[in-house]
Amino acid sequence: MTGKAKKATEAKKATEAKTFPSLASVASLALFAFSILNGCSPKNSPPSSNKIWIPEDVELLLGSLTTQSLQAVFPPYPDSRWQGYINQLGKKIAAVSERPDYDYRFIVARSSYPNAFSSPDGTVFITTGLLKLCHDQESEIAAVLAHEVAHVSHRHGALLLQKQAGWSAVALAIFGFEGTILGSATHLAGTLRNLGYGREMEIEADQAAALYLKKLKYPPASLKTFLEKMARFENSLGLSFETYLRSHPPIKDRLEQLQK
C-alpha cells in the first residue's frame, strides 16, 4: 500500500470512529432501554432517579461539557489551601450520600456573588462570595455543599437534561454530533447558573442535605441558618426576583419545608 493510500485508509477509520457509536455506548443504550421496558430501576435509588432514563455515561459526557462551560465563567480561586479544604469537606459529605462512589470534585470559584451549583458530572462549584457570606463557619459551608451533593446524588442534572433535550441528548452523545452536544451543555450551564434545578428538586436537595448533615453530626440548624443569611442578602439587593422565583422556591418556603 502506498503512503498516500495508507493515509486515506487511516483518515477513513478516524471518521468512522467519530460517526458510529462505540460498542459500549450501544450496549449502554440497549441496557437502559430494556430496563425502561421492564419497569426496572436501581435499588436504593433516591425518589427522583426513578424518573430518569439517561444512562450514566451520557450523564458524565454532557456533565463534563457543562462543567467546562461553567469554568469559563467562574475561574478557580487561586488559593490551594481553600481549594484543598473545600474538596476534602465535600468528599466527606459525598461519602454519606446516595451515590458515594461517584466521581465528585469541588471547586472554589472566584466570584463576589454568593452562589453554588453542581454539574451532572459531579463537579460542585462554590463561590468566594458565598464563603464570605458564611463567615468561614464550617457547618454552614457544609450545608451548602450538602445541598449541591444532593443534586448530584439524586441525578437532578440528568433529569434536567431529559427535560431540555429528551431522547436527542442520548442520540447526540452516542453518535457524536459534538457541536450540538456542546450547545446542549452550554444551555444547561446557563440554566444551572441562573435558575437552578427547579422548585421540586431544590426542596428535595434541601431535605437530603439535612440528612447528610445529621449523619456527619453537624448542627441540624446549619442549613436553616445559611438560608436565613441568604434571605437577608437577597433583601438587601432590592432587586426583582421574579425570574429566580419561577424555578426556585422562596427561601421562606424552603425554611418551612425543613421544619416538617
C-alpha positions as CSV (number, residue, x, y, z in Angstrom):
1,M,0.0,0.0,0.0
2,T,1.4,3.4,-0.9
3,G,1.9,6.1,1.7
4,K,-0.9,8.1,0.2
5,A,-3.4,5.2,0.3
6,K,-2.4,4.4,3.8
7,K,-3.1,7.9,5.0
8,A,-6.5,7.8,3.2
9,T,-7.4,4.5,5.0
10,E,-6.4,5.9,8.4
11,A,-8.5,9.0,7.7
12,K,-11.5,6.9,6.9
13,K,-11.1,4.9,10.1
14,A,-10.9,8.1,12.1
15,T,-14.1,9.4,10.5
16,E,-15.9,6.1,11.1
17,A,-14.8,6.2,14.8
18,K,-16.5,9.6,15.2
19,T,-19.6,8.7,13.2
20,F,-20.5,5.3,14.5
21,P,-21.3,4.6,18.2
22,S,-18.9,2.5,20.2
23,L,-19.9,-1.0,21.3
24,A,-20.0,0.2,24.9
25,S,-22.4,3.0,24.0
26,V,-24.7,0.8,22.1
27,A,-24.7,-1.7,24.9
28,S,-25.5,1.0,27.4
29,L,-28.3,2.3,25.3
30,A,-29.8,-1.2,24.8
31,L,-29.5,-2.0,28.5
32,F,-31.3,1.1,29.7
33,A,-33.9,0.8,27.0
34,F,-34.5,-2.8,28.2
35,S,-34.7,-1.6,31.8
36,I,-37.4,1.0,30.9
37,L,-39.4,-1.6,29.0
38,N,-39.3,-3.9,32.0
39,G,-40.0,-1.1,34.6
40,C,-36.7,-1.6,36.3
41,S,-34.9,0.9,38.5
42,P,-31.7,0.6,40.6
43,K,-32.2,-0.5,44.2
44,N,-31.6,2.2,46.9
45,S,-32.1,5.0,44.3
46,P,-33.4,8.3,45.6
47,P,-37.0,9.1,44.6
48,S,-36.3,11.4,41.6
49,S,-34.0,8.9,40.0
50,N,-36.9,6.6,39.2
51,K,-37.9,9.1,36.5
52,I,-34.5,9.0,34.8
53,W,-33.7,7.0,31.7
54,I,-30.4,8.8,30.6
55,P,-27.5,6.3,31.2
56,E,-24.7,7.4,33.5
57,D,-22.1,7.5,30.7
58,V,-24.2,10.1,28.8
59,E,-24.7,12.0,32.0
60,L,-21.0,12.1,32.6
61,L,-20.2,13.2,29.0
62,L,-22.8,16.1,28.9
63,G,-21.9,16.9,32.5
64,S,-18.2,17.3,31.7
65,L,-19.1,19.7,28.9
66,T,-21.4,21.6,31.2
67,T,-18.5,21.9,33.7
68,Q,-16.3,23.3,31.0
69,S,-18.9,26.0,30.2
70,L,-19.2,26.9,33.9
71,Q,-15.4,27.1,34.4
72,A,-15.3,29.6,31.5
73,V,-17.5,32.0,33.6
74,F,-16.3,31.0,37.1
75,P,-12.5,30.5,37.1
76,P,-11.0,28.7,40.1
77,Y,-9.9,30.8,43.1
78,P,-6.0,30.7,43.1
79,D,-5.6,29.6,46.7
80,S,-4.6,25.9,47.1
81,R,-5.4,25.9,50.9
82,W,-9.1,26.9,50.3
83,Q,-9.3,24.5,47.3
84,G,-7.9,21.6,49.3
85,Y,-10.2,22.4,52.3
86,I,-13.4,22.6,50.3
87,N,-12.5,19.5,48.3
88,Q,-11.8,17.5,51.5
89,L,-15.0,18.7,53.1
90,G,-17.1,18.0,50.0
91,K,-15.7,14.5,49.7
92,K,-16.6,13.8,53.3
93,I,-20.2,14.8,52.6
94,A,-20.4,12.9,49.3
95,A,-19.3,9.7,51.2
96,V,-22.7,9.7,53.1
97,S,-24.8,10.4,50.0
98,E,-26.8,8.0,47.9
99,R,-24.0,7.9,45.3
100,P,-20.8,7.7,47.4
101,D,-18.7,6.2,44.7
102,Y,-19.5,8.8,42.1
103,D,-16.5,11.0,40.9
104,Y,-17.1,14.2,42.8
105,R,-14.9,17.3,42.5
106,F,-15.3,20.5,44.5
107,I,-14.0,23.9,43.2
108,V,-13.9,27.3,44.9
109,A,-14.8,29.8,42.1
110,R,-13.7,33.4,42.1
111,S,-16.9,35.5,42.2
112,S,-18.1,38.1,44.6
113,Y,-21.7,37.0,44.3
114,P,-22.7,34.2,46.7
115,N,-23.6,31.2,44.7
116,A,-23.1,27.4,44.4
117,F,-24.1,25.0,41.8
118,S,-23.3,21.4,40.7
119,S,-22.8,19.8,37.3
120,P,-24.1,16.3,36.3
121,D,-20.5,15.0,36.2
122,G,-20.2,15.5,39.9
123,T,-18.3,18.9,39.9
124,V,-19.5,21.3,42.6
125,F,-18.8,25.0,42.5
126,I,-18.9,27.3,45.5
127,T,-18.0,31.0,45.1
128,T,-15.7,33.1,47.2
129,G,-18.7,35.4,47.7
130,L,-20.7,32.6,49.3
131,L,-17.8,31.6,51.6
132,K,-17.6,35.2,52.7
133,L,-21.4,35.2,53.5
134,C,-20.8,32.1,55.6
135,H,-18.1,33.9,57.6
136,D,-15.9,30.8,57.4
137,Q,-18.5,28.8,59.5
138,E,-17.8,25.2,58.5
139,S,-21.3,23.9,59.4
140,E,-22.9,26.5,57.0
141,I,-20.4,25.7,54.2
142,A,-21.1,22.0,54.8
143,A,-24.8,22.7,54.4
144,V,-24.3,24.4,51.1
145,L,-22.0,21.6,49.8
146,A,-24.5,19.0,51.1
147,H,-27.3,20.7,49.1
148,E,-25.2,20.5,45.9
149,V,-24.1,17.0,46.5
150,A,-27.8,16.0,46.9
151,H,-28.4,17.4,43.4
152,V,-25.7,15.1,42.0
153,S,-26.6,12.0,44.1
154,H,-30.3,12.4,43.1
155,R,-29.3,12.8,39.5
156,H,-31.1,16.1,39.1
157,G,-28.8,17.1,36.3
158,A,-29.7,14.0,34.2
159,L,-33.4,14.8,34.9
160,L,-32.9,18.4,33.7
161,L,-31.1,17.2,30.6
162,Q,-34.1,14.9,29.8
163,K,-36.5,17.8,30.1
164,Q,-34.4,20.1,27.9
165,A,-33.2,17.6,25.2
166,G,-35.2,14.4,25.6
167,W,-34.0,11.4,23.6
168,S,-31.9,13.7,21.4
169,A,-29.5,14.0,24.4
170,V,-28.8,10.3,24.2
171,A,-28.6,10.2,20.4
172,L,-26.2,13.2,20.3
173,A,-23.9,11.7,22.9
174,I,-23.8,8.3,21.2
175,F,-23.5,9.4,17.6
176,G,-21.1,12.2,18.2
177,F,-22.6,15.5,16.9
178,E,-20.2,17.4,19.0
179,G,-21.3,21.0,18.2
180,T,-24.9,20.2,19.2
181,I,-23.8,18.4,22.3
182,L,-21.8,21.4,23.3
183,G,-24.8,23.6,22.7
184,S,-26.9,21.5,25.0
185,A,-24.2,21.6,27.7
186,T,-23.9,25.4,27.4
187,H,-27.6,25.8,27.7
188,L,-27.6,23.6,30.8
189,A,-24.8,25.5,32.3
190,G,-26.7,28.7,31.9
191,T,-29.8,27.2,33.5
192,L,-27.8,25.9,36.5
193,R,-26.1,29.2,37.0
194,N,-29.2,31.4,36.7
195,L,-32.2,29.3,37.5
196,G,-31.1,26.2,39.4
197,Y,-32.8,22.8,39.1
198,G,-36.4,23.8,39.6
199,R,-38.6,24.2,42.7
200,E,-39.3,20.5,43.4
201,M,-35.7,19.4,43.0
202,E,-34.4,22.3,45.2
203,I,-36.7,21.3,48.0
204,E,-35.6,17.6,47.6
205,A,-32.0,18.7,47.7
206,D,-32.6,20.6,51.0
207,Q,-34.2,17.6,52.6
208,A,-31.4,15.3,51.5
209,A,-28.8,17.8,52.7
210,A,-30.3,17.9,56.1
211,L,-29.9,14.1,56.3
212,Y,-26.3,14.2,55.3
213,L,-25.5,16.9,57.9
214,K,-27.2,14.8,60.6
215,K,-25.1,11.7,59.6
216,L,-21.9,13.9,60.0
217,K,-23.0,15.3,63.3
218,Y,-23.3,18.9,62.1
219,P,-25.8,21.1,63.9
220,P,-29.3,20.4,62.4
221,A,-30.0,24.1,62.0
222,S,-26.9,24.7,59.8
223,L,-28.9,24.8,56.5
224,K,-31.6,26.9,58.1
225,T,-29.0,29.4,59.4
226,F,-27.5,29.7,56.0
227,L,-30.8,30.1,54.2
228,E,-31.7,32.9,56.6
229,K,-28.4,34.7,55.8
230,M,-29.1,34.3,52.1
231,A,-32.6,35.7,52.6
232,R,-31.2,38.8,54.3
233,F,-28.6,39.2,51.5
234,E,-31.3,38.9,48.8
235,N,-33.5,41.5,50.6
236,S,-30.5,43.9,50.8
237,L,-30.1,43.9,47.0
238,G,-33.5,45.4,46.4
239,L,-33.8,43.6,43.0
240,S,-36.7,41.8,41.4
241,F,-36.5,38.1,41.8
242,E,-39.4,37.3,39.5
243,T,-37.3,35.2,37.2
244,Y,-35.5,33.5,40.1
245,L,-38.8,32.5,41.7
246,R,-40.0,30.8,38.6
247,S,-37.7,27.9,39.4
248,H,-36.6,28.4,43.0
249,P,-39.0,28.2,45.9
250,P,-38.8,31.3,48.0
251,I,-36.4,30.9,50.9
252,K,-39.3,31.2,53.3
253,D,-40.9,28.1,51.7
254,R,-37.6,26.2,51.9
255,L,-37.3,27.0,55.6
256,E,-40.9,25.9,56.2
257,Q,-40.2,22.6,54.4
258,L,-37.1,22.0,56.6
259,Q,-39.3,22.3,59.7
260,K,-41.5,19.4,58.6
